Amino acid sequence: MRCLKSEIRNPKSEVLAAGLSRSSVAPSRHGFGLRSSGFLRISDFGFRISTLLALLFSPSGAHACAVCFGNSDSKLSQGMLAGVLVLLLVVLAVLGGFVALFIFLARRAAAVAALDKQSTESKA
């Protein structure tokens, strides 16, 4: 039997005895090695319709809160603003700590370099 170079390089393109390729014999597999079934397949149109129905029949409690709706004088929006400010201060404190650490290391390296330079000058 004569083999083509493409069949030697790519074993997946190997043709079986019946003339079918491996991909046509093997069952199709999708995510997590599972075979797809047509039982609960949702079309794009069905997904859009179900999303529209879910939004139309959702309870009024699921609508936007006072912060998103625009009432900036409520306690909820004031609490959210305080939380954002506290988190911003925490981030700034951590960044300030990193800056202080690098300044300390730079000064210490400069002091060690000056001490080494002074000791080499005194030996000479």
LINLINTA-V595665 format. One record per backbone hydrogen bond with DSSP energy under -0.5 kcal/mol. CO is the residue of the C=O (numbers start at 1). NH is the residue of the N-H. E is the energy in kcal/mol with one decimal. If there is no record, write none. Layout:
<<CO;NH;E> <CO;NH;E>>
This chain:
<<4;8;-1.4> <5;9;-2.2> <6;10;-2.0> <9;11;-0.6> <10;13;-1.4> <11;14;-1.4> <14;22;-0.8> <16;19;-1.7> <20;16;-2.5> <21;24;-0.6> <21;25;-1.0> <22;25;-0.6> <22;26;-2.6> <30;33;-1.5> <31;34;-1.3> <34;30;-2.7> <41;43;-0.5> <43;47;-2.1> <44;48;-1.9> <45;49;-2.3> <46;50;-2.4> <47;51;-2.0> <48;52;-2.3> <49;53;-2.5> <50;54;-2.1> <51;55;-2.0> <52;56;-2.2> <53;57;-2.2> <55;58;-0.6> <59;62;-1.6> <60;63;-1.4> <65;69;-2.4> <66;70;-1.2> <66;71;-2.0> <70;72;-1.3> <71;74;-0.9> <74;78;-1.6> <75;79;-2.4> <76;80;-2.1> <77;81;-2.1> <78;82;-2.2> <79;83;-2.3> <80;84;-2.3> <81;85;-2.2> <82;86;-2.2> <83;87;-2.4> <84;88;-2.2> <85;89;-2.2> <86;90;-2.1> <87;91;-2.2> <88;92;-2.4> <89;93;-2.2> <90;94;-2.2> <91;95;-2.5> <92;96;-2.4> <93;97;-1.9> <94;98;-1.9> <95;99;-2.2> <96;100;-2.6> <97;101;-2.2> <98;102;-2.3> <99;103;-2.3> <100;104;-2.4> <101;105;-2.6> <102;106;-2.3> <103;107;-2.5> <104;108;-2.5> <105;109;-2.4> <106;110;-2.2> <107;111;-2.4> <108;112;-2.5> <109;113;-2.3> <110;114;-2.3> <111;115;-2.1> <112;116;-2.5> <113;117;-2.4> <114;118;-2.2> <115;119;-2.1> <116;120;-2.2> <117;121;-1.8> <118;122;-1.7> <119;123;-1.2> <120;124;-1.1>>
